Amino acid sequence: MKNIRKAVIPAAGLGTRLLPATIAQPKEMLIIVDKPVIQYVVEEAVASGITEILIVTGRNKRAIEDHFDPSYELQENLLKKGEDELLASLLKISSLAHIHFVRQKRQLGLADAIYQGKYFVGDEPFAVLLGDTIISSNSGMPCLSEMCQIYSETEKTVVASEFVKDAEDVQRYGILDYDPDPSKTTDGIMYYNVNDLVEKPSVAEAPSRLAISSRYIFNSTIFKLIEKTKPGVKGEIQITDSMRKLASEHNLLTYQITGKRYDIGDKVDYIKTNIEFALKDKEIGAEISDYIRKIVG
């Protein structure tokens, strides 16, 4: 049984679909109710047993580093004011895990961002969580935690996936060709064997409606595969292309998420995510619900 203790979080994207909000602020630092998106991602990793995290950043991403660093002046100020609850929440952020940073010097795609973790990972298996995507779970366990259990029993690469409700939307995602007969871990977690992956296929060419969903578990062999992967559209190296050999060798599995994926990649999705999380919040949920009823009549 191999435990996953390291994670790589790519957070170097430019966030162009959220301009002008992302001119000087990383999209991963946009707030969902009361904390930035990337904090939700880090908390999922920690809740899944991850203790070492590498965040891959780029230019104008210093705010991410500052967020996870101890803020001694602010801590002292809250201590003097007797703001014990706020102080505790602040201390929790800086002690979530051992968090490291590296810069992706050029925007060469997700595979290249993951490759920046080569020396951090070494020979260990590791998780990848996209820094701008939150995944909820209906099972009582984080999505990544259940993926870790699958890897521990199979030692095969695991990719999260979700069913695409609207067939026309398959053109937006990496789509899986998979065996519909599932297998289960000893704890009953269901997973499927993947035969192939297709990046943004047409509706007619899509092998299924199961799309890759921003969480992965790899072992170190992925780095050799990335090195052999040729750049595709816009000169970017696609992780789906790097993973196809794993699929052809029957070393790729998929776990279909039980909850929901929240992608803050554009304005509409960002606003929808804030509304949903606000409605679930214990402190403000009822007030927000009343307000929405009033404005919609």
MIDOSE-1310 file (N, C-alpha, C; in nm, 2 decimals, decimal comma, always signed):
residues 297
mkni	+0,08/-0,12/+0,00/+0,00/+0,00/+0,00/+0,09/+0,12/+0,00; +0,08/+0,21/-0,10/+0,16/+0,33/-0,11/+0,08/+0,45/-0,08; +0,12/+0,52/+0,02/+0,05/+0,65/+0,06/+0,10/+0,76/-0,03; +0,01/+0,85/-0,06/+0,05/+0,97/-0,14/+0,07/+1,09/-0,04
rkav	+0,19/+1,14/-0,03/+0,21/+1,25/+0,06/+0,25/+1,38/-0,01; +0,27/+1,38/-0,14/+0,31/+1,50/-0,21/+0,20/+1,54/-0,32; +0,19/+1,67/-0,34/+0,10/+1,72/-0,44/+0,16/+1,83/-0,52; +0,12/+1,84/-0,65/+0,16/+1,96/-0,73/+0,03/+2,03/-0,77
ipaa	+0,03/+2,16/-0,75/-0,09/+2,24/-0,78/-0,04/+2,35/-0,89; -0,08/+2,32/-1,01/-0,05/+2,42/-1,12/-0,14/+2,54/-1,10; -0,07/+2,66/-1,09/-0,14/+2,79/-1,07/-0,07/+2,90/-1,15; -0,03/+2,87/-1,27/+0,05/+2,97/-1,35/-0,03/+3,03/-1,46
glgt	-0,16/+2,99/-1,48/-0,24/+3,04/-1,59/-0,26/+3,19/-1,58; -0,29/+3,25/-1,70/-0,30/+3,40/-1,70/-0,44/+3,45/-1,66; -0,54/+3,36/-1,67/-0,68/+3,40/-1,63/-0,74/+3,51/-1,72; -0,71/+3,50/-1,85/-0,76/+3,60/-1,94/-0,91/+3,61/-1,95
rllp	-0,98/+3,50/-1,92/-1,13/+3,51/-1,93/-1,19/+3,59/-1,82; -1,11/+3,62/-1,72/-1,16/+3,70/-1,60/-1,10/+3,84/-1,59; -1,04/+3,88/-1,70/-1,00/+4,02/-1,71/-1,11/+4,12/-1,70; -1,10/+4,23/-1,64/-0,98/+4,29/-1,58/-0,94/+4,25/-1,44
atia	-1,03/+4,16/-1,38/-1,00/+4,13/-1,24/-0,87/+4,06/-1,22; -0,81/+4,00/-1,32/-0,69/+3,92/-1,31/-0,57/+4,00/-1,36; -0,58/+4,13/-1,38/-0,46/+4,20/-1,43/-0,35/+4,19/-1,33; -0,38/+4,22/-1,20/-0,27/+4,22/-1,10/-0,30/+4,11/-0,99
qpke	-0,41/+4,04/-1,00/-0,44/+3,94/-0,90/-0,46/+3,80/-0,97; -0,39/+3,70/-0,92/-0,41/+3,57/-0,98/-0,55/+3,52/-0,97; -0,60/+3,45/-1,07/-0,74/+3,40/-1,07/-0,76/+3,30/-0,95; -0,65/+3,23/-0,91/-0,66/+3,14/-0,80/-0,68/+3,21/-0,67
mlii	-0,66/+3,34/-0,66/-0,67/+3,42/-0,54/-0,81/+3,49/-0,54; -0,89/+3,47/-0,64/-1,03/+3,53/-0,64/-1,11/+3,46/-0,52; -1,19/+3,54/-0,46/-1,25/+3,50/-0,33/-1,38/+3,42/-0,36; -1,40/+3,31/-0,30/-1,53/+3,24/-0,29/-1,58/+3,26/-0,15
vdkp	-1,68/+3,34/-0,13/-1,74/+3,38/+0,00/-1,63/+3,45/+0,09; -1,54/+3,38/+0,15/-1,45/+3,44/+0,24/-1,30/+3,39/+0,23; -1,27/+3,31/+0,13/-1,14/+3,26/+0,11/-1,11/+3,24/-0,04; -0,98/+3,24/-0,08/-0,95/+3,23/-0,22/-0,97/+3,09/-0,27
viqy	-0,99/+3,07/-0,39/-1,01/+2,94/-0,45/-0,90/+2,84/-0,42; -0,78/+2,89/-0,43/-0,66/+2,80/-0,41/-0,66/+2,74/-0,27; -0,71/+2,82/-0,17/-0,71/+2,76/-0,03/-0,81/+2,64/-0,02; -0,92/+2,65/-0,09/-1,01/+2,53/-0,09/-0,93/+2,41/-0,15
vvee	-0,85/+2,43/-0,25/-0,78/+2,32/-0,32/-0,68/+2,27/-0,22; -0,60/+2,35/-0,16/-0,50/+2,31/-0,06/-0,57/+2,23/+0,05; -0,68/+2,28/+0,10/-0,75/+2,21/+0,21/-0,80/+2,07/+0,17; -0,84/+2,06/+0,04/-0,88/+1,92/-0,01/-0,76/+1,83/+0,00
avas	-0,64/+1,88/-0,05/-0,52/+1,80/-0,05/-0,48/+1,76/+0,09; -0,48/+1,85/+0,19/-0,45/+1,82/+0,33/-0,54/+1,72/+0,39; -0,67/+1,74/+0,36/-0,77/+1,65/+0,41/-0,76/+1,50/+0,35; -0,68/+1,49/+0,24/-0,66/+1,37/+0,18/-0,53/+1,30/+0,22
gite	-0,46/+1,36/+0,32/-0,33/+1,31/+0,37/-0,21/+1,37/+0,31; -0,22/+1,47/+0,23/-0,10/+1,53/+0,17/-0,03/+1,62/+0,27; +0,10/+1,61/+0,28/+0,18/+1,69/+0,37/+0,28/+1,78/+0,31; +0,31/+1,76/+0,18/+0,41/+1,84/+0,10/+0,34/+1,88/-0,02
iliv	+0,33/+2,02/-0,05/+0,27/+2,07/-0,16/+0,36/+2,17/-0,24; +0,37/+2,15/-0,37/+0,44/+2,24/-0,46/+0,34/+2,32/-0,54; +0,33/+2,45/-0,53/+0,25/+2,53/-0,61/+0,33/+2,59/-0,73; +0,29/+2,56/-0,85/+0,36/+2,61/-0,97/+0,29/+2,75/-1,01
tgrn	+0,37/+2,85/-1,00/+0,32/+2,99/-1,02/+0,39/+3,05/-1,15; +0,36/+3,17/-1,17/+0,42/+3,25/-1,28/+0,43/+3,39/-1,25; +0,45/+3,48/-1,34/+0,45/+3,62/-1,32/+0,32/+3,67/-1,26; +0,34/+3,77/-1,17/+0,22/+3,83/-1,10/+0,14/+3,74/-1,02
krai	+0,21/+3,63/-0,96/+0,14/+3,54/-0,88/+0,19/+3,54/-0,73; +0,26/+3,65/-0,70/+0,32/+3,66/-0,57/+0,22/+3,65/-0,45; +0,10/+3,70/-0,49/-0,01/+3,70/-0,38/-0,04/+3,56/-0,33; -0,02/+3,46/-0,41/-0,04/+3,32/-0,36/+0,06/+3,29/-0,26
edhf	+0,19/+3,32/-0,28/+0,29/+3,29/-0,18/+0,26/+3,37/-0,05; +0,22/+3,50/-0,06/+0,20/+3,58/+0,05/+0,08/+3,52/+0,13; -0,02/+3,47/+0,07/-0,14/+3,42/+0,14/-0,10/+3,30/+0,23; -0,01/+3,21/+0,19/+0,02/+3,10/+0,27/+0,14/+3,12/+0,36
dpsy	+0,20/+3,24/+0,36/+0,31/+3,27/+0,45/+0,25/+3,32/+0,58; +0,31/+3,30/+0,70/+0,27/+3,36/+0,82/+0,27/+3,51/+0,81; +0,16/+3,58/+0,86/+0,15/+3,72/+0,86/+0,16/+3,77/+1,00; +0,29/+3,79/+1,04/+0,32/+3,82/+1,18/+0,26/+3,95/+1,23
elqe	+0,26/+4,05/+1,15/+0,20/+4,18/+1,19/+0,05/+4,17/+1,21; -0,01/+4,10/+1,12/-0,16/+4,09/+1,13/-0,19/+4,00/+1,25; -0,12/+3,90/+1,27/-0,14/+3,81/+1,39/-0,13/+3,88/+1,52; -0,02/+3,97/+1,53/+0,00/+4,05/+1,65/-0,12/+4,15/+1,67
nllk	-0,16/+4,20/+1,56/-0,27/+4,30/+1,57/-0,40/+4,23/+1,62; -0,43/+4,11/+1,57/-0,55/+4,04/+1,61/-0,54/+3,99/+1,75; -0,42/+3,96/+1,79/-0,40/+3,92/+1,93/-0,42/+4,03/+2,03; -0,38/+4,15/+2,00/-0,40/+4,27/+2,08/-0,55/+4,30/+2,09
kged	-0,62/+4,28/+1,98/-0,76/+4,32/+1,98/-0,85/+4,21/+2,04; -0,79/+4,09/+2,07/-0,87/+3,98/+2,13/-0,95/+3,91/+2,03; -0,91/+3,92/+1,90/-0,99/+3,86/+1,79/-0,94/+3,71/+1,78; -0,97/+3,63/+1,88/-0,92/+3,49/+1,89/-0,96/+3,40/+1,77
ella	-1,09/+3,42/+1,73/-1,14/+3,33/+1,63/-1,07/+3,36/+1,49; -1,06/+3,49/+1,46/-0,99/+3,53/+1,34/-0,85/+3,49/+1,34; -0,78/+3,51/+1,46/-0,64/+3,47/+1,47/-0,62/+3,32/+1,45; -0,71/+3,24/+1,50/-0,70/+3,09/+1,49/-0,72/+3,05/+1,34
sllk	-0,81/+3,12/+1,27/-0,83/+3,09/+1,12/-0,70/+3,13/+1,04; -0,64/+3,24/+1,09/-0,52/+3,29/+1,02/-0,40/+3,19/+1,04; -0,38/+3,15/+1,16/-0,28/+3,05/+1,19/-0,30/+2,92/+1,12; -0,42/+2,88/+1,10/-0,45/+2,76/+1,03/-0,40/+2,76/+0,89
issl	-0,42/+2,87/+0,82/-0,38/+2,89/+0,68/-0,23/+2,86/+0,66; -0,15/+2,92/+0,75/+0,00/+2,91/+0,73/+0,05/+2,78/+0,78; -0,03/+2,70/+0,85/+0,02/+2,57/+0,90/-0,05/+2,45/+0,83; -0,12/+2,47/+0,72/-0,19/+2,37/+0,65/-0,10/+2,25/+0,61
ahih	+0,01/+2,28/+0,55/+0,11/+2,18/+0,50/+0,24/+2,25/+0,48; +0,34/+2,17/+0,44/+0,47/+2,23/+0,40/+0,45/+2,27/+0,25; +0,44/+2,40/+0,23/+0,41/+2,45/+0,09/+0,53/+2,52/+0,03; +0,56/+2,47/-0,09/+0,68/+2,52/-0,17/+0,63/+2,58/-0,30
fvrq	+0,72/+2,66/-0,36/+0,68/+2,73/-0,48/+0,79/+2,72/-0,59; +0,74/+2,71/-0,71/+0,84/+2,72/-0,82/+0,76/+2,79/-0,94; +0,84/+2,86/-1,02/+0,78/+2,93/-1,13/+0,79/+2,86/-1,26; +0,68/+2,86/-1,34/+0,68/+2,81/-1,47/+0,71/+2,93/-1,56
krql	+0,83/+2,93/-1,62/+0,88/+3,05/-1,68/+0,81/+3,09/-1,81; +0,76/+2,98/-1,88/+0,68/+3,01/-2,00/+0,55/+2,93/-2,00; +0,45/+2,98/-2,06/+0,32/+2,92/-2,06/+0,32/+2,81/-2,17; +0,36/+2,69/-2,13/+0,37/+2,58/-2,23/+0,27/+2,47/-2,21
glad	+0,17/+2,49/-2,13/+0,06/+2,39/-2,11/+0,07/+2,32/-1,98; -0,04/+2,25/-1,95/-0,05/+2,18/-1,82/+0,06/+2,08/-1,80; +0,09/+2,00/-1,90/+0,19/+1,90/-1,89/+0,33/+1,96/-1,85; +0,36/+2,08/-1,91/+0,48/+2,14/-1,87/+0,48/+2,20/-1,72
aiyq	+0,36/+2,24/-1,68/+0,34/+2,29/-1,54/+0,37/+2,17/-1,45; +0,31/+2,06/-1,48/+0,33/+1,94/-1,39/+0,48/+1,90/-1,39; +0,54/+1,91/-1,51/+0,69/+1,88/-1,52/+0,77/+1,96/-1,42; +0,73/+2,08/-1,39/+0,81/+2,16/-1,30/+0,82/+2,10/-1,16
gkyf	+0,74/+2,00/-1,13/+0,75/+1,93/-1,00/+0,84/+1,81/-1,00; +0,91/+1,79/-1,11/+0,99/+1,67/-1,12/+1,09/+1,65/-1,01; +1,16/+1,75/-0,97/+1,27/+1,73/-0,87/+1,20/+1,74/-0,73; +1,09/+1,80/-0,71/+1,02/+1,80/-0,59/+0,96/+1,67/-0,56
vgde	+0,91/+1,60/-0,66/+0,84/+1,47/-0,64/+0,95/+1,36/-0,62; +1,06/+1,36/-0,70/+1,15/+1,25/-0,70/+1,09/+1,12/-0,75; +1,10/+1,01/-0,68/+1,05/+0,89/-0,73/+0,92/+0,85/-0,67; +0,86/+0,94/-0,59/+0,73/+0,91/-0,52/+0,61/+0,93/-0,61
pfav	+0,50/+0,86/-0,58/+0,37/+0,89/-0,65/+0,33/+1,02/-0,59; +0,25/+1,10/-0,67/+0,20/+1,23/-0,63/+0,07/+1,26/-0,69; +0,00/+1,36/-0,63/-0,13/+1,41/-0,68/-0,11/+1,54/-0,75; -0,20/+1,57/-0,84/-0,21/+1,70/-0,91/-0,35/+1,75/-0,89
llgd	-0,36/+1,87/-0,85/-0,49/+1,94/-0,83/-0,48/+2,07/-0,90; -0,57/+2,10/-0,99/-0,57/+2,23/-1,06/-0,61/+2,34/-0,96; -0,53/+2,45/-0,96/-0,55/+2,55/-0,86/-0,67/+2,64/-0,88; -0,74/+2,63/-0,98/-0,86/+2,71/-1,01/-0,99/+2,64/-1,01
tiis	-0,99/+2,52/-0,95/-1,11/+2,43/-0,96/-1,13/+2,36/-0,82; -1,25/+2,38/-0,77/-1,29/+2,32/-0,64/-1,38/+2,20/-0,68; -1,36/+2,09/-0,61/-1,45/+1,97/-0,63/-1,51/+1,94/-0,49; -1,65/+1,94/-0,49/-1,72/+1,89/-0,37/-1,74/+1,74/-0,38
snsg	-1,78/+1,68/-0,27/-1,80/+1,54/-0,26/-1,93/+1,50/-0,19; -2,00/+1,40/-0,24/-2,12/+1,36/-0,18/-2,10/+1,23/-0,09; -1,97/+1,18/-0,09/-1,95/+1,06/-0,02/-1,90/+1,07/+0,12; -1,87/+1,20/+0,16/-1,82/+1,22/+0,29/-1,67/+1,22/+0,30
mpcl	-1,61/+1,18/+0,19/-1,46/+1,19/+0,18/-1,42/+1,28/+0,06; -1,31/+1,35/+0,07/-1,27/+1,44/-0,04/-1,25/+1,35/-0,17; -1,27/+1,41/-0,28/-1,24/+1,34/-0,41/-1,10/+1,28/-0,41; -1,00/+1,37/-0,38/-0,87/+1,32/-0,39/-0,84/+1,20/-0,29
semc	-0,90/+1,20/-0,18/-0,88/+1,10/-0,08/-0,92/+0,96/-0,14; -1,04/+0,96/-0,21/-1,08/+0,84/-0,27/-0,99/+0,79/-0,38; -0,94/+0,89/-0,46/-0,85/+0,86/-0,56/-0,72/+0,80/-0,51; -0,67/+0,85/-0,39/-0,55/+0,80/-0,32/-0,57/+0,65/-0,29
qiys	-0,69/+0,62/-0,24/-0,72/+0,48/-0,20/-0,71/+0,39/-0,33; -0,76/+0,44/-0,44/-0,76/+0,36/-0,56/-0,61/+0,33/-0,60; -0,53/+0,44/-0,60/-0,39/+0,42/-0,63/-0,32/+0,33/-0,54; -0,35/+0,34/-0,41/-0,28/+0,26/-0,31/-0,30/+0,11/-0,33
etek	-0,42/+0,07/-0,39/-0,45/-0,07/-0,41/-0,41/-0,11/-0,55; -0,40/-0,02/-0,65/-0,37/-0,06/-0,79/-0,23/-0,02/-0,83; -0,18/+0,09/-0,78/-0,05/+0,15/-0,82/-0,06/+0,19/-0,97; -0,18/+0,23/-1,01/-0,19/+0,28/-1,15/-0,24/+0,43/-1,15
tvva	-0,20/+0,50/-1,25/-0,24/+0,64/-1,26/-0,39/+0,65/-1,25; -0,44/+0,75/-1,18/-0,58/+0,77/-1,16/-0,62/+0,91/-1,20; -0,72/+0,93/-1,28/-0,77/+1,06/-1,32/-0,91/+1,08/-1,28; -0,95/+1,19/-1,22/-1,09/+1,22/-1,19/-1,17/+1,25/-1,32
sefv	-1,29/+1,22/-1,32/-1,38/+1,24/-1,44/-1,52/+1,28/-1,39; -1,59/+1,34/-1,49/-1,73/+1,37/-1,46/-1,81/+1,36/-1,59; -1,94/+1,33/-1,57/-2,03/+1,31/-1,69/-2,07/+1,44/-1,75; -2,05/+1,46/-1,88/-2,09/+1,58/-1,94/-2,23/+1,58/-1,98
kdae	-2,31/+1,66/-1,91/-2,46/+1,66/-1,93/-2,50/+1,69/-2,07; -2,45/+1,80/-2,13/-2,48/+1,84/-2,26/-2,38/+1,79/-2,36; -2,43/+1,70/-2,45/-2,33/+1,64/-2,55/-2,25/+1,74/-2,63; -2,31/+1,85/-2,65/-2,23/+1,96/-2,73/-2,11/+2,00/-2,65
dvqr	-2,11/+1,99/-2,52/-1,99/+2,04/-2,44/-1,87/+1,95/-2,44; -1,88/+1,83/-2,50/-1,76/+1,74/-2,51/-1,64/+1,81/-2,58; -1,67/+1,91/-2,66/-1,57/+1,98/-2,74/-1,48/+2,07/-2,65; -1,52/+2,08/-2,52/-1,45/+2,17/-2,43/-1,35/+2,09/-2,34
ygil	-1,36/+1,96/-2,35/-1,28/+1,88/-2,25/-1,20/+1,77/-2,31; -1,11/+1,71/-2,23/-1,05/+1,59/-2,26/-1,14/+1,48/-2,23; -1,18/+1,39/-2,33/-1,28/+1,29/-2,31/-1,22/+1,15/-2,31; -1,27/+1,06/-2,22/-1,22/+0,93/-2,20/-1,29/+0,82/-2,28
dydp	-1,21/+0,73/-2,33/-1,26/+0,61/-2,39/-1,24/+0,50/-2,28; -1,34/+0,45/-2,22/-1,32/+0,37/-2,10/-1,41/+0,24/-2,10; -1,37/+0,15/-2,02/-1,44/+0,02/-2,01/-1,56/+0,05/-1,91; -1,68/+0,03/-1,96/-1,80/+0,06/-1,87/-1,82/-0,03/-1,75
dpsk	-1,75/-0,15/-1,75/-1,76/-0,24/-1,64/-1,67/-0,20/-1,53; -1,72/-0,15/-1,41/-1,63/-0,10/-1,31/-1,57/-0,20/-1,22; -1,46/-0,16/-1,16/-1,40/-0,24/-1,05/-1,42/-0,16/-0,92; -1,39/-0,22/-0,81/-1,40/-0,16/-0,68/-1,28/-0,18/-0,59
ttdg	-1,25/-0,09/-0,50/-1,15/-0,11/-0,40/-1,21/-0,19/-0,29; -1,13/-0,23/-0,19/-1,18/-0,30/-0,08/-1,28/-0,22/+0,00; -1,28/-0,09/-0,01/-1,38/+0,00/+0,06/-1,50/+0,03/-0,02; -1,50/-0,03/-0,14/-1,62/-0,01/-0,23/-1,61/+0,11/-0,32
imyy	-1,49/+0,17/-0,33/-1,48/+0,29/-0,42/-1,47/+0,24/-0,57; -1,56/+0,29/-0,65/-1,57/+0,24/-0,79/-1,47/+0,32/-0,88; -1,41/+0,24/-0,97/-1,33/+0,30/-1,08/-1,34/+0,22/-1,21; -1,29/+0,28/-1,32/-1,30/+0,22/-1,45/-1,16/+0,22/-1,52
nvnd	-1,14/+0,12/-1,60/-1,02/+0,12/-1,68/-1,03/+0,21/-1,80; -0,93/+0,29/-1,83/-0,93/+0,38/-1,95/-0,85/+0,32/-2,06; -0,91/+0,33/-2,18/-0,85/+0,27/-2,30/-0,78/+0,38/-2,38; -0,83/+0,50/-2,38/-0,77/+0,61/-2,46/-0,83/+0,74/-2,41
lvek	-0,76/+0,85/-2,45/-0,81/+0,99/-2,42/-0,81/+1,07/-2,55; -0,91/+1,16/-2,56/-0,92/+1,24/-2,68/-0,93/+1,39/-2,63; -0,85/+1,48/-2,67/-0,85/+1,62/-2,63/-0,95/+1,69/-2,72; -1,06/+1,74/-2,66/-1,16/+1,83/-2,72/-1,21/+1,77/-2,85
psva	-1,27/+1,66/-2,85/-1,32/+1,60/-2,98/-1,45/+1,66/-3,02; -1,48/+1,64/-3,15/-1,61/+1,69/-3,20/-1,72/+1,59/-3,13; -1,84/+1,64/-3,14/-1,95/+1,55/-3,08/-1,95/+1,42/-3,15; -1,93/+1,41/-3,28/-1,93/+1,29/-3,35/-1,82/+1,19/-3,32
eaps	-1,70/+1,25/-3,28/-1,58/+1,17/-3,26/-1,56/+1,14/-3,11; -1,64/+1,20/-3,02/-1,62/+1,17/-2,88/-1,65/+1,03/-2,85; -1,56/+0,96/-2,78/-1,58/+0,81/-2,75/-1,67/+0,79/-2,63; -1,70/+0,90/-2,55/-1,80/+0,89/-2,44/-1,83/+1,03/-2,40
rlai	-1,90/+1,04/-2,29/-1,93/+1,18/-2,23/-1,87/+1,19/-2,09; -1,76/+1,11/-2,07/-1,69/+1,12/-1,95/-1,57/+1,20/-1,97; -1,56/+1,32/-1,90/-1,45/+1,42/-1,92/-1,35/+1,42/-1,80; -1,23/+1,44/-1,83/-1,12/+1,46/-1,73/-1,16/+1,58/-1,64
ssry	-1,14/+1,56/-1,51/-1,19/+1,66/-1,42/-1,09/+1,71/-1,31; -0,98/+1,76/-1,36/-0,89/+1,84/-1,28/-0,82/+1,79/-1,15; -0,83/+1,65/-1,14/-0,75/+1,59/-1,03/-0,69/+1,46/-1,09; -0,56/+1,44/-1,05/-0,48/+1,33/-1,11/-0,39/+1,27/-1,00
ifns	-0,36/+1,14/-1,01/-0,25/+1,08/-0,93/-0,16/+1,01/-1,03; -0,03/+1,05/-1,02/+0,07/+0,99/-1,11/+0,18/+0,93/-1,03; +0,26/+0,84/-1,09/+0,39/+0,81/-1,04/+0,49/+0,88/-1,13; +0,62/+0,87/-1,09/+0,72/+0,95/-1,16/+0,74/+0,92/-1,30
tifk	+0,69/+0,81/-1,36/+0,71/+0,78/-1,50/+0,64/+0,88/-1,59; +0,55/+0,96/-1,53/+0,48/+1,06/-1,61/+0,58/+1,16/-1,67; +0,68/+1,19/-1,59/+0,78/+1,29/-1,64/+0,85/+1,25/-1,77; +0,88/+1,12/-1,78/+0,95/+1,07/-1,90/+0,85/+1,08/-2,02
liek	+0,72/+1,05/-1,99/+0,62/+1,06/-2,10/+0,60/+1,21/-2,14; +0,61/+1,30/-2,05/+0,60/+1,44/-2,08/+0,72/+1,48/-2,17; +0,83/+1,43/-2,14/+0,95/+1,47/-2,22/+0,94/+1,42/-2,36; +0,86/+1,32/-2,38/+0,85/+1,26/-2,52/+0,73/+1,32/-2,59
tkpg	+0,65/+1,40/-2,52/+0,52/+1,46/-2,58/+0,55/+1,58/-2,66; +0,51/+1,58/-2,79/+0,53/+1,70/-2,87/+0,42/+1,80/-2,85; +0,46/+1,93/-2,86/+0,36/+2,04/-2,84/+0,25/+2,03/-2,94; +0,13/+2,07/-2,90/+0,02/+2,07/-2,99/-0,03/+2,21/-3,02
vkge	-0,16/+2,23/-3,01/-0,22/+2,36/-3,04/-0,15/+2,47/-2,96; -0,12/+2,58/-3,02/-0,06/+2,70/-2,95/+0,08/+2,67/-2,89; +0,14/+2,56/-2,93/+0,27/+2,53/-2,88/+0,27/+2,47/-2,74; +0,15/+2,43/-2,69/+0,13/+2,38/-2,55/+0,14/+2,23/-2,55
iqit	+0,20/+2,17/-2,44/+0,21/+2,03/-2,42/+0,09/+1,98/-2,34; +0,01/+1,90/-2,40/-0,12/+1,86/-2,34/-0,09/+1,73/-2,25; -0,14/+1,74/-2,13/-0,12/+1,62/-2,04/-0,20/+1,50/-2,09; -0,31/+1,52/-2,16/-0,38/+1,41/-2,22/-0,30/+1,33/-2,32
dsmr	-0,22/+1,40/-2,40/-0,13/+1,34/-2,49/-0,02/+1,25/-2,42; +0,03/+1,31/-2,31/+0,13/+1,24/-2,23/+0,07/+1,11/-2,16; -0,06/+1,11/-2,13/-0,12/+1,00/-2,06/-0,17/+0,89/-2,16; -0,17/+0,91/-2,29/-0,23/+0,82/-2,38/-0,15/+0,68/-2,38
klas	-0,02/+0,69/-2,36/+0,06/+0,57/-2,35/+0,02/+0,49/-2,23; +0,00/+0,56/-2,12/-0,05/+0,49/-2,00/-0,18/+0,41/-2,02; -0,27/+0,47/-2,10/-0,39/+0,41/-2,13/-0,37/+0,29/-2,22; -0,28/+0,30/-2,32/-0,25/+0,19/-2,41/-0,19/+0,07/-2,34
ehnl	-0,12/+0,10/-2,23/-0,06/-0,01/-2,16/-0,14/-0,06/-2,04; -0,27/-0,01/-2,04/-0,37/-0,05/-1,93/-0,32/-0,01/-1,79; -0,26/+0,11/-1,79/-0,21/+0,16/-1,66/-0,28/+0,29/-1,62; -0,40/+0,31/-1,67/-0,47/+0,43/-1,64/-0,62/+0,40/-1,60
ltyq	-0,66/+0,46/-1,49/-0,79/+0,44/-1,43/-0,86/+0,57/-1,42; -0,99/+0,57/-1,41/-1,06/+0,69/-1,38/-1,16/+0,67/-1,27; -1,17/+0,77/-1,19/-1,27/+0,78/-1,08/-1,37/+0,89/-1,11; -1,50/+0,85/-1,12/-1,60/+0,95/-1,15/-1,64/+1,02/-1,02
itgk	-1,63/+1,15/-1,02/-1,66/+1,23/-0,90/-1,80/+1,21/-0,86; -1,82/+1,21/-0,73/-1,96/+1,19/-0,67/-2,03/+1,33/-0,65; -1,95/+1,43/-0,64/-2,01/+1,57/-0,61/-2,02/+1,65/-0,73; -1,96/+1,77/-0,72/-1,96/+1,87/-0,83/-1,83/+1,94/-0,84
rydi	-1,80/+1,98/-0,97/-1,68/+2,05/-1,00/-1,72/+2,20/-1,02; -1,64/+2,28/-0,95/-1,67/+2,43/-0,96/-1,54/+2,49/-1,02; -1,56/+2,53/-1,15/-1,44/+2,59/-1,22/-1,47/+2,74/-1,23; -1,37/+2,82/-1,18/-1,39/+2,97/-1,18/-1,32/+3,03/-1,30
gdkv	-1,31/+2,95/-1,41/-1,24/+3,00/-1,53/-1,31/+3,11/-1,60; -1,43/+3,14/-1,58/-1,50/+3,25/-1,65/-1,59/+3,32/-1,55; -1,64/+3,44/-1,59/-1,72/+3,52/-1,50/-1,85/+3,46/-1,45; -1,92/+3,39/-1,54/-2,05/+3,33/-1,51/-2,03/+3,22/-1,41
dyik	-1,93/+3,13/-1,43/-1,90/+3,02/-1,34/-1,85/+3,07/-1,20; -1,78/+3,18/-1,21/-1,73/+3,23/-1,08/-1,84/+3,29/-1,00; -1,93/+3,36/-1,06/-2,05/+3,41/-0,99/-2,14/+3,30/-0,93; -2,16/+3,20/-1,02/-2,25/+3,09/-0,98/-2,19/+3,02/-0,86
tnie	-2,05/+3,00/-0,86/-1,99/+2,93/-0,75/-2,00/+3,01/-0,62; -1,98/+3,14/-0,63/-2,00/+3,22/-0,51/-2,14/+3,21/-0,45; -2,24/+3,21/-0,54/-2,38/+3,21/-0,49/-2,40/+3,07/-0,42; -2,36/+2,96/-0,49/-2,38/+2,83/-0,43/-2,31/+2,81/-0,29
falk	-2,19/+2,86/-0,28/-2,11/+2,85/-0,16/-2,17/+2,94/-0,05; -2,22/+3,06/-0,09/-2,28/+3,15/+0,00/-2,41/+3,09/+0,06; -2,49/+3,03/-0,02/-2,61/+2,96/+0,03/-2,59/+2,85/+0,12; -2,47/+2,78/+0,11/-2,43/+2,67/+0,20/-2,37/+2,72/+0,33
dkei	-2,33/+2,85/+0,33/-2,25/+2,90/+0,45/-2,34/+2,91/+0,57; -2,30/+2,86/+0,68/-2,38/+2,86/+0,81/-2,41/+3,00/+0,86; -2,32/+3,09/+0,84/-2,33/+3,22/+0,89/-2,42/+3,31/+0,81; -2,41/+3,30/+0,68/-2,48/+3,40/+0,59/-2,58/+3,33/+0,49
gaei	-2,58/+3,20/+0,49/-2,67/+3,13/+0,40/-2,81/+3,17/+0,40; -2,87/+3,18/+0,52/-3,02/+3,22/+0,53/-3,04/+3,36/+0,48; -2,95/+3,45/+0,51/-2,96/+3,59/+0,47/-2,95/+3,61/+0,32; -2,85/+3,53/+0,26/-2,84/+3,54/+0,11/-2,96/+3,48/+0,04
sdyi	-3,01/+3,37/+0,10/-3,13/+3,31/+0,04/-3,25/+3,40/+0,04; -3,27/+3,48/+0,15/-3,38/+3,57/+0,16/-3,36/+3,69/+0,06; -3,23/+3,73/+0,04/-3,20/+3,84/-0,05/-3,23/+3,80/-0,19; -3,19/+3,68/-0,23/-3,22/+3,63/-0,37/-3,37/+3,62/-0,39
rkiv	-3,44/+3,58/-0,30/-3,59/+3,57/-0,32/-3,65/+3,71/-0,34; -3,59/+3,81/-0,27/-3,64/+3,94/-0,28/-3,61/+4,00/-0,42; -3,49/+3,98/-0,47/-3,45/+4,05/-0,59/-3,51/+3,98/-0,72; -3,55/+3,85/-0,70/-3,61/+3,78/-0,82/-3,76/+3,78/-0,81
g	-3,81/+3,84/-0,70/-3,96/+3,86/-0,69/-4,02/+3,74/-0,65
